[in-house]
Amino acid sequence: MAEVFISRVTGLPLVDASDSQVGRIKDIICFARADGRAPRVKGLVVELFAKQRIFVPMLRVHHITANQVSIKGTIDTRRFQRRDGELLVAADLFDRPLERGGGIARITDVSMREVRHHEWELDNVALRQSTRLGRFGLGGRSEMQVVSWKEMPFLHATTERTAAHFVAEFADMNPADVAKELHDMDPEKLGEVLDAIDDELLAEAIEELPEEEQVEVISALETERAADVLGEMDPDDAADLIRDLPHAVAEDLLQHMEPDDATDVRRLLVYGEYTAGGMMTPEPIILDTDATVAQALAYARREELTPALASMCFVVRPPLGAPTGRYLGAVHIQQLLRAAPTLLVATMMDENLQPLHPDDPLAKVSRFLATYNLVAAPVVNDARQLVGAVTVDDVLDHMLPDDWRGDQMDQIDQPDPDEVVSHA
């Protein structure tokens, strides 16, 4: 597997999605783990042009080449503050001396590798080994060697990480990576972390876990807490999870959820799991007939919307909450981007796009999306009310094997060698 040596990354320009330089890489942040796994790389320390240093998590890193590091998405420009247990690879490890093989060795470089998408670990350590000098200072020599990180005692955590440490680390990770951490924990540690993690992040992580583990995690919580976490989940994901619970437990949780959240979930539970109604979300972009392009784009920019949901908006008569008033039509995000901000969205509707029915089976939904090259589609009932939208990620969740999330937890993605800097 190709390696990225950190001496070749520090000093490189950091560029955003528009290829504009944001700053320069000054260091790499990692932390040691006590479970025998390699130290995990958290992110980059980047110096902006104003000389202020910020933290950029690895989940934002898109490509590492010989000339630059590119990122996607937004970055937090708050001043970087080092946390307990964090190692700055260049500042803390480079030139660090250690006794080895009857002489003194110094660290000259450290490599990292991508073990899963956006998940990086330290890999090897480059040393310059010096033998002890003979009489009169003669006979000394030095040689380069590369060894595994495992041979460096200081890269192994000396004490087990507490639940508070895990939660602090989760703040810089995406939900899929948090789910991977939960998946790998022993039951005792998992219970401590579940007590410490906030409801919103736990909800996002549960959505990324295999179905059996979703049930185990939600069942391990007290009823009130479990109901709150379900309320933070996307309604379609919460409905799928509740379907897997014993009926009495499911009904008890629904009774303890906030009324609006419970109503959304109950509405989805009416439909079969493998139907458009069972897979849809009741919270797409819904607009009144007097909405302008500028207003529609403002809705599409909401951070909580997935890219698939943001790809299309739907025009209806009031009321605007699902089930809405009469459904009128859909407008694609690309049309909005090309139109004048003051133009009414209702004048741009794709009137040829027929909506799905809540009872349409998975096979019909998948063919519909493929036929019309869509990533989202409206779902309309017999009364011509918009009841939600089904997205391609919802369809894939139901088309893939039941254990696909479990397989994903154990999968190691191979990075593209052409996109990775190797050590010369």
C-alpha positions as CSV (number, residue, x, y, z in Angstrom):
1,M,0.0,0.0,0.0
2,A,1.4,3.5,-0.9
3,E,2.5,5.7,1.9
4,V,2.3,9.4,2.4
5,F,5.5,10.6,4.2
6,I,4.6,13.6,6.4
7,S,7.8,15.6,5.6
8,R,6.5,15.7,2.0
9,V,3.1,17.1,3.1
10,T,4.2,19.8,5.5
11,G,4.7,23.0,3.6
12,L,2.4,22.1,0.7
13,P,-0.4,24.5,-0.2
14,L,-3.9,23.7,0.9
15,V,-6.5,24.4,-1.9
16,D,-10.3,24.4,-1.8
17,A,-12.7,23.0,-4.3
18,S,-12.3,26.0,-6.6
19,D,-8.5,25.4,-6.6
20,S,-7.9,28.6,-4.6
21,Q,-5.1,28.4,-2.0
22,V,-6.4,28.6,1.6
23,G,-3.0,28.3,3.4
24,R,-0.1,25.9,3.9
25,I,0.2,22.6,5.8
26,K,2.3,23.1,9.0
27,D,1.8,19.8,10.8
28,I,-0.3,16.6,11.1
29,I,-2.3,15.8,14.3
30,C,-2.6,12.3,15.6
31,F,-3.4,10.4,18.8
32,A,-2.1,7.1,20.2
33,R,-4.6,4.3,20.8
34,A,-4.4,1.8,23.7
35,D,-6.0,-1.1,21.8
36,G,-3.0,-2.1,19.7
37,R,-4.2,-0.1,16.7
38,A,-1.9,2.4,14.9
39,P,-2.2,6.0,16.0
40,R,-5.1,7.7,14.2
41,V,-4.5,10.8,12.1
42,K,-7.1,13.4,13.1
43,G,-6.3,16.2,10.7
44,L,-4.0,19.0,9.5
45,V,-2.7,22.1,11.2
46,V,-2.9,24.8,8.5
47,E,-1.5,28.3,8.6
48,L,-3.7,30.8,6.8
49,F,-2.2,33.8,5.0
50,A,-3.0,35.9,8.2
51,K,-0.5,33.6,10.0
52,Q,-3.4,32.2,12.1
53,R,-3.3,28.4,12.4
54,I,-6.5,26.3,12.1
55,F,-7.5,22.7,12.3
56,V,-8.8,20.8,9.2
57,P,-10.2,17.3,9.9
58,M,-9.1,14.5,7.6
59,L,-12.7,14.0,6.4
60,R,-12.3,17.2,4.5
61,V,-9.2,16.0,2.7
62,H,-10.0,15.1,-0.9
63,H,-6.6,14.5,-2.6
64,I,-2.9,14.5,-1.6
65,T,-0.6,15.0,-4.5
66,A,3.1,15.9,-4.8
67,N,2.2,19.6,-5.2
68,Q,-0.8,20.3,-3.0
69,V,-3.5,19.0,-0.7
70,S,-7.0,19.7,-1.8
71,I,-10.1,19.7,0.4
72,K,-13.9,19.7,-0.1
73,G,-16.6,21.4,2.0
74,T,-16.3,24.2,4.4
75,I,-13.6,24.7,7.1
76,D,-13.7,26.1,10.6
77,T,-11.4,29.2,10.8
78,R,-11.3,29.2,14.6
79,R,-7.7,29.3,15.9
80,F,-6.2,25.8,16.4
81,Q,-6.0,24.7,20.0
82,R,-4.2,21.5,20.9
83,R,-6.1,19.0,23.0
84,D,-4.8,16.6,25.6
85,G,-3.4,13.4,24.1
86,E,-2.8,14.9,20.7
87,L,0.6,14.5,19.0
88,L,1.9,17.0,16.4
89,V,4.0,14.7,14.2
90,A,6.5,17.2,12.9
91,A,6.8,19.2,16.1
92,D,6.8,16.3,18.6
93,L,8.4,13.4,16.7
94,F,10.8,14.7,14.1
95,D,14.4,14.7,15.5
96,R,13.3,12.9,18.6
97,P,16.2,10.8,19.9
98,L,15.9,7.2,21.2
99,E,18.3,4.5,22.2
100,R,18.3,1.7,19.8
101,G,20.6,-1.2,18.9
102,G,23.5,0.1,20.9
103,G,23.4,3.5,19.6
104,I,21.2,6.6,19.3
105,A,18.6,6.9,16.6
106,R,16.6,10.0,15.6
107,I,13.3,10.2,13.8
108,T,13.6,11.8,10.5
109,D,10.2,11.1,9.1
110,V,6.8,9.4,9.7
111,S,4.4,7.9,7.1
112,M,0.7,7.6,7.2
113,R,-1.7,5.6,5.1
114,E,-5.5,5.7,4.3
115,V,-7.1,2.5,5.8
116,R,-10.6,3.5,5.0
117,H,-12.2,6.4,3.1
118,H,-11.0,9.6,5.0
119,E,-9.5,7.4,7.8
120,W,-5.7,7.7,8.1
121,E,-3.3,6.0,10.5
122,L,0.4,6.4,11.1
123,D,2.3,3.5,9.4
124,N,6.2,3.6,9.4
125,V,8.9,5.6,11.1
126,A,12.1,6.6,9.3
127,L,15.2,6.6,11.6
128,R,18.8,7.8,11.2
129,Q,20.7,5.3,13.3
130,S,24.1,6.3,14.8
131,T,26.4,3.7,16.4
132,R,28.4,4.5,19.4
133,L,31.8,6.1,18.7
134,G,35.0,4.1,19.3
135,R,38.1,5.3,21.1
136,F,39.2,8.9,20.3
137,G,35.7,9.4,18.7
138,L,36.4,7.2,15.7
139,G,34.3,4.4,14.2
140,G,31.0,6.1,14.5
141,R,28.6,5.8,11.5
142,S,25.0,6.4,10.7
143,E,22.5,4.7,8.5
144,M,18.8,5.1,7.5
145,Q,16.2,2.5,8.3
146,V,12.4,2.4,8.2
147,V,10.6,0.5,11.0
148,S,7.0,0.0,11.9
149,W,5.3,2.4,14.3
150,K,4.8,-0.6,16.6
151,E,8.5,-0.4,17.5
152,M,8.0,3.1,19.0
153,P,6.8,2.8,22.6
154,F,5.6,6.4,22.8
155,L,3.2,5.7,19.9
156,H,1.2,3.3,22.1
157,A,-1.2,4.9,24.6
158,T,0.0,4.2,28.1
159,T,-3.5,4.5,29.6
160,E,-6.9,3.5,28.2
161,R,-8.9,6.3,26.7
162,T,-11.9,7.3,28.8
163,A,-15.4,7.9,27.4
164,A,-14.6,11.7,27.6
165,H,-11.6,11.2,25.3
166,F,-13.7,9.3,22.8
167,V,-16.4,11.9,22.8
168,A,-13.8,14.7,22.3
169,E,-12.4,12.8,19.3
170,F,-15.8,12.2,17.8
171,A,-16.2,16.0,17.4
172,D,-13.8,15.9,14.5
173,M,-15.1,12.8,12.8
174,N,-18.0,12.1,10.4
175,P,-20.8,9.9,11.6
176,A,-19.6,6.8,9.6
177,D,-16.3,7.0,11.4
178,V,-18.0,7.4,14.8
179,A,-20.1,4.3,13.9
180,K,-16.9,2.4,13.2
181,E,-15.5,3.3,16.6
182,L,-18.7,2.2,18.3
183,H,-18.7,-1.0,16.3
184,D,-15.2,-1.9,17.5
185,M,-15.8,-1.2,21.3
186,D,-16.2,-3.8,23.9
187,P,-19.7,-3.8,25.6
188,E,-18.4,-2.1,28.8
189,K,-16.7,0.7,27.0
190,L,-19.6,1.1,24.6
191,G,-22.0,1.6,27.5
192,E,-19.8,4.4,29.0
193,V,-19.5,6.1,25.6
194,L,-23.2,5.9,24.9
195,D,-23.9,7.7,28.3
196,A,-21.4,10.5,27.4
197,I,-22.2,11.2,23.7
198,D,-24.8,13.7,22.7
199,D,-28.1,12.7,21.2
200,E,-27.6,14.3,17.8
201,L,-24.3,12.7,17.1
202,L,-25.4,9.3,18.4
203,A,-28.4,9.4,16.1
204,E,-26.2,10.1,13.1
205,A,-23.8,7.3,14.1
206,I,-26.7,4.8,14.7
207,E,-27.9,5.4,11.1
208,E,-24.5,4.2,9.9
209,L,-24.4,1.0,12.0
210,P,-25.6,-2.5,10.8
211,E,-29.2,-3.1,11.6
212,E,-28.6,-5.6,14.4
213,E,-26.2,-3.2,16.1
214,Q,-28.8,-0.3,15.7
215,V,-31.2,-2.4,17.7
216,E,-28.6,-3.3,20.3
217,V,-27.6,0.3,20.8
218,I,-31.1,1.8,21.0
219,S,-32.2,-1.1,23.4
220,A,-29.2,-0.3,25.7
221,L,-30.6,3.2,26.3
222,E,-33.2,4.2,28.8
223,T,-36.6,4.7,27.3
224,E,-36.6,8.5,27.5
225,R,-33.1,8.7,26.0
226,A,-33.9,6.2,23.3
227,A,-36.9,8.2,22.3
228,D,-34.9,11.4,22.2
229,V,-32.3,9.8,20.0
230,L,-34.9,8.4,17.6
231,G,-36.3,11.9,17.4
232,E,-32.9,13.1,16.1
233,M,-32.8,10.5,13.4
234,D,-34.1,11.0,9.9
235,P,-37.8,9.8,10.1
236,D,-37.3,7.0,7.5
237,D,-34.2,5.7,9.3
238,A,-36.1,5.9,12.6
239,A,-39.0,4.0,11.1
240,D,-36.7,1.3,9.7
241,L,-35.2,0.8,13.2
242,I,-38.6,0.8,15.0
243,R,-39.8,-1.9,12.6
244,D,-37.0,-4.2,13.9
245,L,-38.0,-3.8,17.6
246,P,-40.6,-5.9,19.4
247,H,-44.0,-4.3,19.0
248,A,-44.4,-3.4,22.7
249,V,-41.0,-1.8,22.8
250,A,-41.6,0.1,19.6
251,E,-45.0,1.5,20.8
252,D,-43.5,2.5,24.1
253,L,-40.8,4.5,22.4
254,L,-43.3,6.1,20.0
255,Q,-45.3,7.2,23.0
256,H,-42.2,8.8,24.6
257,M,-41.1,10.7,21.4
258,E,-42.0,14.3,20.7
259,P,-45.5,14.3,19.1
260,D,-44.4,15.8,15.8
261,D,-41.5,13.3,15.5
262,A,-43.7,10.4,16.4
263,T,-46.3,11.5,13.8
264,D,-43.7,11.5,11.0
265,V,-42.5,8.0,12.0
266,R,-46.0,6.5,12.4
267,R,-47.0,7.9,8.9
268,L,-44.1,5.9,7.4
269,L,-44.9,2.8,9.3
270,V,-48.2,2.6,7.6
271,Y,-46.4,1.6,4.4
272,G,-44.4,-1.5,3.6
273,E,-40.7,-1.3,4.2
274,Y,-39.8,-1.9,0.6
275,T,-42.3,0.6,-0.9
276,A,-41.8,4.3,-1.9
277,G,-43.9,5.3,1.2
278,G,-41.8,3.2,3.5
279,M,-38.5,4.5,2.1
280,M,-39.4,8.2,1.7
281,T,-38.5,11.1,3.9
282,P,-41.5,13.4,4.8
283,E,-39.2,16.5,4.9
284,P,-38.0,17.4,1.4
285,I,-37.9,21.0,0.1
286,I,-41.6,22.0,-0.2
287,L,-42.5,25.4,-1.6
288,D,-45.6,27.5,-2.0
289,T,-46.7,28.8,-5.4
290,D,-45.3,32.3,-4.8
291,A,-41.8,31.1,-3.9
292,T,-39.0,32.7,-5.8
293,V,-35.8,31.1,-7.1
294,A,-33.8,32.9,-4.4
295,Q,-36.0,31.4,-1.7
296,A,-35.7,27.9,-3.1
297,L,-32.0,28.1,-3.2
298,A,-31.9,29.3,0.4
299,Y,-33.8,26.2,1.4
300,A,-31.4,24.0,-0.7
301,R,-28.4,25.5,1.2
302,R,-29.6,24.1,4.5
303,E,-26.9,22.1,6.1
304,E,-29.2,19.3,7.3
305,L,-30.3,18.5,3.8
306,T,-28.5,15.6,2.0
307,P,-27.2,16.3,-1.5
308,A,-30.0,14.0,-2.9
309,L,-32.8,15.9,-1.1
310,A,-31.3,19.3,-2.1
311,S,-31.4,18.2,-5.8
312,M,-35.1,18.9,-6.2
313,C,-37.8,21.0,-4.7
314,F,-41.6,20.5,-4.9
315,V,-44.4,23.1,-5.4
316,V,-47.7,22.6,-3.6
317,R,-50.8,24.3,-2.5
318,P,-50.9,25.0,1.3
319,P,-50.5,23.5,3.8
320,L,-46.8,23.0,3.2
321,G,-46.1,20.3,5.7
322,A,-46.5,16.7,4.5
323,P,-49.1,15.6,3.7
324,T,-49.4,18.9,1.8
325,G,-52.1,20.6,-0.2
326,R,-52.4,19.6,-3.9
327,Y,-49.1,18.7,-5.4
328,L,-48.3,20.8,-8.5
329,G,-44.9,19.8,-9.7
330,A,-41.1,19.5,-9.2
331,V,-38.2,21.8,-10.1
332,H,-34.6,20.6,-10.5
333,I,-31.8,22.4,-8.7
334,Q,-29.9,22.9,-11.9
335,Q,-32.8,24.8,-13.3
336,L,-32.8,27.1,-10.3
337,L,-29.0,27.7,-10.6
338,R,-29.5,29.0,-14.2
339,A,-32.6,31.2,-13.5
340,A,-33.0,34.8,-12.3
341,P,-33.3,35.0,-8.5
342,T,-36.7,36.8,-8.7
343,L,-38.3,34.3,-11.0
344,L,-41.2,32.3,-9.6
345,V,-40.3,28.6,-9.1
346,A,-43.9,27.7,-10.2
347,T,-43.1,28.8,-13.7
348,M,-40.3,26.3,-14.1
349,M,-41.9,23.1,-13.0
350,D,-41.1,19.8,-14.8
351,E,-44.7,19.0,-15.6
352,N,-43.8,15.8,-17.5
353,L,-42.3,14.2,-14.4
354,Q,-45.1,11.9,-13.0
355,P,-44.8,11.3,-9.2
356,L,-44.4,8.0,-7.5
357,H,-47.3,6.5,-5.4
358,P,-46.6,5.5,-1.8
359,D,-47.4,1.8,-2.5
360,D,-45.0,1.5,-5.5
361,P,-42.6,-1.3,-4.8
362,L,-38.8,-1.0,-4.6
363,A,-38.3,-2.4,-8.1
364,K,-40.5,0.3,-9.7
365,V,-38.9,3.0,-7.6
366,S,-35.4,2.0,-8.7
367,R,-36.4,1.8,-12.4
368,F,-38.1,5.2,-12.1
369,L,-34.9,6.9,-10.8
370,A,-32.8,5.1,-13.4
371,T,-35.1,5.9,-16.3
372,Y,-35.3,9.7,-15.5
373,N,-31.7,10.0,-14.2
374,L,-32.9,11.3,-10.9
375,V,-31.5,11.1,-7.3
376,A,-34.8,12.2,-5.8
377,A,-38.5,11.8,-6.7
378,P,-41.8,13.0,-5.3
379,V,-44.2,10.6,-3.6
380,V,-47.9,11.6,-4.0
381,N,-51.0,9.9,-2.6
382,D,-54.4,9.3,-4.2
383,A,-55.6,12.7,-2.9
384,R,-52.8,14.4,-4.9
385,Q,-51.0,15.4,-1.7
386,L,-47.2,15.3,-1.5
387,V,-46.4,12.9,1.3
388,G,-42.6,12.9,0.9
389,A,-39.7,12.2,-1.4
390,V,-37.6,9.1,-2.0
391,T,-33.9,9.4,-2.7
392,V,-31.4,7.2,-4.4
393,D,-29.5,6.6,-1.1
394,D,-32.8,5.3,0.5
395,V,-33.2,2.9,-2.5
396,L,-29.6,1.7,-2.2
397,D,-30.0,1.0,1.5
398,H,-32.9,-1.3,0.7
399,M,-31.3,-2.9,-2.4
400,L,-28.0,-3.9,-0.8
401,P,-27.7,-7.1,1.3
402,D,-28.9,-6.9,4.9
403,D,-25.4,-7.1,6.3
404,W,-23.7,-4.5,3.9
405,R,-23.1,-2.1,6.8
406,G,-21.3,-4.8,8.7
407,D,-19.1,-5.5,5.7
408,Q,-18.4,-1.8,5.4
409,M,-17.1,-1.7,8.9
410,D,-14.4,-4.3,8.1
411,Q,-13.6,-3.0,4.6
412,I,-10.2,-1.3,3.9
413,D,-10.3,1.0,1.0
414,Q,-7.1,1.1,-1.2
415,P,-6.0,4.6,-2.0
416,D,-5.2,5.5,-5.6
417,P,-1.4,5.2,-5.9
418,D,-1.5,8.0,-8.6
419,E,-3.0,10.4,-6.0
420,V,-0.6,9.7,-3.1
421,V,2.8,11.1,-2.4
422,S,5.4,8.5,-1.8
423,H,8.7,9.0,0.0
424,A,11.6,9.4,-2.2
